[in-house]
Amino acid sequence: MLTTLVSDLTVFAHLVTVAFGMGIALQTELVMLRNRRKPLDDEILNKLSRRHDLVLFALVGLWATGLALVGLRTGFDVSTMSPKLWTKLAVVSLLTGNALLIGLIALPILNQGIGLRIGELEFTERVTIFTVAGISTTSWFVALALGSSALLKVAPAEFFFVALPIAYAGGILSALGLGLVLFSAPRRRVVLEDPLTRFARQTSAVPAE
């Protein structure tokens, strides 16, 4: 009875951390989307930095509750771990590594671009930002699916070997495509000069004899 209660509470806490981290990650992308036409400033960067700290906090909770569940259900006996469990560990590891890259690479790129719109950053910098964003979003959705799907619980390892690369490739390419379109540099308006105005300007520029 007590073991079941502890297991249920741990599962609940684990799902809460997934929902919390995923919510903050999606909210971060909405902040960037809403401010895509504004130059980067301290206010925007502080919002992104605070949300990144919250995601890191969620990942700590995700690891703590996840490892607790592994201990309760398998006793850390590797031979009893299912393909789904190994996949979850791989996804959370990738999610954690990606979050560290966001702090080490993506946020510094944005900080160095203060005064510029995201669409005005260098192409390689934008690709880096959209790639880590795609990995983050895909990982949170995959983690949610792994934690809630009964079908994935019994899926063979071969399924994950095929499905995960497809999911990540689709997520990254979608993030790159949408990012490069939605965060494109604003086009400069070309104003056509009236012929009479151009003639008057040209004649006025001719020095009088």
C-alpha positions in Angstrom: 0.0 0.0 0.0 2.7 2.5 1.0 4.9 1.5 -2.0 1.9 2.1 -4.3 1.2 5.5 -2.8 4.8 6.6 -3.0 4.9 5.4 -6.7 1.7 7.3 -7.5 2.9 10.5 -5.9 6.3 10.2 -7.7 4.5 9.7 -11.1 2.3 12.7 -10.4 5.3 14.9 -9.5 7.1 13.6 -12.6 4.2 14.6 -14.9 4.0 18.0 -13.2 7.6 18.7 -14.0 7.1 17.6 -17.6 4.1 19.9 -18.0 5.8 22.8 -16.2 9.0 22.5 -18.3 7.1 22.2 -21.5 4.9 25.1 -20.7 7.8 27.4 -19.9 9.6 26.3 -23.1 6.6 27.0 -25.3 6.0 30.3 -23.5 9.7 31.3 -24.2 9.1 30.7 -27.9 5.9 32.8 -27.8 7.9 35.7 -26.2 10.4 35.5 -29.0 7.6 35.4 -31.6 5.7 38.4 -30.1 8.9 40.4 -30.1 10.3 39.3 -33.5 9.9 42.8 -35.0 11.4 44.6 -32.0 15.2 45.1 -31.5 16.6 43.0 -28.8 16.9 44.9 -25.5 17.6 44.1 -21.8 13.9 43.6 -21.0 13.4 40.9 -23.7 16.7 39.2 -22.8 15.9 39.2 -19.1 12.5 37.5 -19.8 14.3 34.8 -21.9 17.0 34.3 -19.2 14.4 33.9 -16.4 12.5 31.4 -18.4 15.7 29.5 -19.2 16.4 29.3 -15.4 12.9 27.9 -14.9 13.5 25.2 -17.5 16.7 24.2 -15.8 14.8 23.9 -12.5 12.2 21.7 -14.2 14.9 19.5 -15.6 16.3 19.0 -12.1 12.9 17.9 -11.0 12.5 15.7 -14.0 15.7 13.9 -13.3 15.0 13.6 -9.6 11.5 12.2 -10.1 12.5 10.1 -13.1 15.4 8.4 -11.3 13.1 7.8 -8.3 10.6 6.0 -10.6 13.4 3.9 -12.1 14.5 2.9 -8.7 11.0 2.0 -7.5 10.2 0.0 -10.6 13.4 -1.7 -11.6 15.7 -1.3 -8.6 18.2 0.1 -11.2 18.5 -3.5 -12.7 19.6 -2.7 -16.3 18.3 -6.1 -17.5 14.7 -5.2 -16.6 14.7 -1.8 -18.3 12.4 -1.6 -21.3 13.2 0.1 -24.6 10.7 2.9 -23.6 12.7 3.6 -20.5 16.0 3.7 -22.3 14.4 6.1 -24.8 13.1 8.3 -22.0 16.6 8.5 -20.5 18.0 9.4 -23.9 15.4 12.1 -24.6 15.9 13.7 -21.2 19.7 13.6 -21.6 19.3 15.3 -25.0 16.9 17.8 -23.5 19.4 18.6 -20.7 22.3 18.9 -23.0 20.3 21.2 -25.3 19.3 23.4 -22.4 23.0 23.8 -21.5 23.8 24.7 -25.1 21.0 27.4 -25.0 22.7 28.9 -21.9 26.2 28.6 -23.3 25.6 29.5 -27.0 22.1 30.8 -27.9 21.6 33.3 -25.0 25.1 34.8 -25.6 24.3 35.2 -29.3 21.1 37.2 -28.4 23.0 39.2 -25.8 25.6 40.2 -28.4 22.8 41.2 -30.8 21.3 43.9 -28.5 19.8 46.7 -30.7 19.2 44.3 -33.6 16.1 42.3 -34.5 16.5 38.5 -34.5 16.0 38.5 -38.2 19.0 40.9 -38.6 21.4 38.5 -36.9 24.0 36.5 -38.9 22.5 33.6 -40.8 24.5 31.0 -38.9 23.4 32.6 -35.6 19.8 32.4 -36.5 20.2 28.8 -37.6 21.8 28.0 -34.2 19.0 29.6 -32.3 16.2 27.9 -34.3 17.9 24.5 -34.2 18.2 24.5 -30.4 14.6 25.7 -30.2 13.5 22.9 -32.4 15.3 20.3 -30.4 13.8 21.7 -27.2 10.2 21.7 -28.4 10.5 18.2 -30.0 12.1 16.8 -26.8 9.3 18.1 -24.6 6.6 16.7 -26.8 8.4 13.3 -27.1 8.9 13.3 -23.3 5.2 14.0 -22.8 4.2 11.2 -25.3 6.5 8.7 -23.6 5.1 9.5 -20.2 1.4 9.3 -21.2 1.2 6.6 -24.0 0.3 3.1 -23.1 1.2 1.9 -26.7 4.7 3.2 -26.4 5.1 1.3 -23.2 5.3 -2.0 -25.1 6.8 -0.7 -28.3 10.0 -2.6 -29.4 13.4 -1.0 -29.6 13.3 -1.0 -33.4 10.3 1.4 -33.3 12.2 4.0 -31.3 15.3 3.7 -33.6 13.1 4.7 -36.5 10.6 7.1 -34.8 13.0 9.3 -32.8 15.2 10.4 -35.8 12.1 11.1 -37.8 10.5 13.1 -34.9 13.7 15.2 -34.4 14.4 15.7 -38.1 10.8 17.0 -38.5 11.0 19.2 -35.4 14.3 20.8 -36.3 13.4 21.3 -40.0 10.1 22.8 -39.0 11.7 25.2 -36.5 14.3 26.2 -39.1 11.7 26.8 -41.8 9.3 28.7 -39.6 12.1 30.6 -37.9 13.8 31.8 -41.1 10.4 32.9 -42.5 8.8 34.5 -39.4 12.0 36.1 -38.1 13.3 37.3 -41.5 14.9 40.7 -41.7 12.4 43.4 -42.5 12.4 44.4 -46.2 13.5 47.9 -47.0 10.8 49.9 -48.8 11.9 51.2 -52.2 10.3 54.5 -52.9 10.1 55.4 -56.6 10.8 59.0 -57.3 8.3 60.9 -59.4 9.8 61.8 -62.8 9.0 65.5 -62.4 10.6 65.6 -59.0 13.7 63.8 -60.4 13.9 66.3 -63.3 13.6 69.2 -60.9 16.3 67.8 -58.7 18.7 67.1 -61.6 18.2 70.6 -63.2 18.7 72.3 -59.8 22.0 70.4 -59.4 23.3 71.9 -62.7 25.6 74.9 -61.8 24.5 78.2 -63.2 26.8 79.8 -65.8 
